[in-house]
């Protein structure tokens, strides 16, 4: 079985690693008539194109910047940041194989049989967040009236921004994707016309206190999907350094992807291979990895300049509240 781990010690760049991994995986998939690995190859090709940072990413970020400038003019008293990232190679690889493990395991527990190849392939046709942008807003206390509730005011502004974002980007070549009712918002602050496009993790608390608005767009110029998240600073703190931070999320994913007691070895090759790839990634000692532009002391301290483990930053814009910084350009 071919795994990403096999290529992480050669001293190659991340793009050379991807090229070799894809080529070898494709040869193996054809020889073994493994349709799931062919889907895997196409998924990795998407990652490689994104990490190359082609011209479309520059074009895309410039269109996002137009909304940043709109906000700076429309809401001068708000402080806010725009951040963008490409999902890292290791986390993307883990997510792809993790979806296979979770889907087959849950399917087997429910039906007592394994899903068909076409059903597995359909489950894998769901990646919309390889490119993701985040808007984080804050209302400085110095701009609040004495009796105003800061948290309520920030949420009110967040939904106002959410109401105008879809049309703004659709006028610039993006298409908002309906959620199909997933996490549909009941908030009165969200306009009915945009309600079908948002997954609302604010209206109704989640079990881990995570709160955010999510919307997915298809970039008609680049022919790819991207996700946008809208949060207040408090929501972002909870997601980044609080009880809903990504470390806890990853530990929960590892637990879910570590299940195999109900499925015997050899029962389903697609499960076995995806499970093993997930296990190898979870056990990876990053300090031993030799990938150009990546260095790690351990699995917590690392300097990732190539998007191997941490998302590759593509869009850092910041706007300070009025009277601190009046410059837009």
C-alpha positions, 0 to 999 in steps of 0.5 A: 500500500502506498502512503504519504508517509513514504515520501516525507523523508526524502528531502524533496519539496512538498510539490515534488512529494505530491507529484511522486505520490500521485504518480505512484498511487495512480499506477497502483490504482490502475493495476489493482482496479481501485476506483477510490484511489483514483478519486484520491489522486484527483483530490491530491491534484487539487491540493497540488494546484492550490499549493502552487499558488497559481494566478487564480489565487491572486485574482481571487484574493483581489476580489475578496479585498474589494469586500474588505475595502467595502467594509472599511468604508461602510463600517469605519468604527469596526476593527476586523481582519480578513485571513485566507488559507489553503488546507495543509497537505497532511490535514487534507490527506487525513481528512480524505482518508478519515471520511472513508473510515467514518463513512464505511464504519457508520454504514457497516454499523447501521446496515451490517454490510459495506457500501458500494464503491459508487456510494463511497465515491459519492461521499468523497464528493464533498470537499468545499473548504480546501480554500477558506477565508475568515472575517473576524470583527470587533467593536472597540469598547470606546465606540460603544454607547454607555448602555449598549451591549457589546456582544449584541452589537457585534452579532448585529453587525456580523449578520448585516455583513452576512446579508450583503456578502453573497450578492457582493461576491456574485457580482464578481464571478462567484456563486453561493452554494445552497446548504441543503438545509444543513444548520439552517439559520432561524435568526431574524437578523439574517435575510430570507434571501440569503438564508439558504446559503449559510450554515449558522453555528451562532443561532443555537449553541453547539456542544463545544461552544463553537460559533460562526457563520459559514458560507460556500462559494464556487469561483467561476473563474478558477473553477473551484470552491471556497468557504468563508467564515464570519465571526466576532472576536469573541467567537474567534477566541473560543475557536482558536484558543478556547474550548472549541479550538482546533486541537480538541477538534482534531483529537475528536477526529482521531478518535472517530477515525481510530475505530475499527473494532466492528470491522475485521481486517480484510473485510473491506480493502477501502476501509483497511487502506484509509484506516492505515493511512490515518493511523500513520499520519497520527503517529507521524513524528514531525521532527524527523520529517525532511521536507523543504521549507518545513522544520519541527522541533516536535509535533507542537513547535514547527516552522511550516513555510510550505503548507505541509502541516499548517494551512498556507496563508494566502490573505492577511488584511487588517483594518483598525477602527477609525481614529487608529488607522484611516487608511484603506489603501 
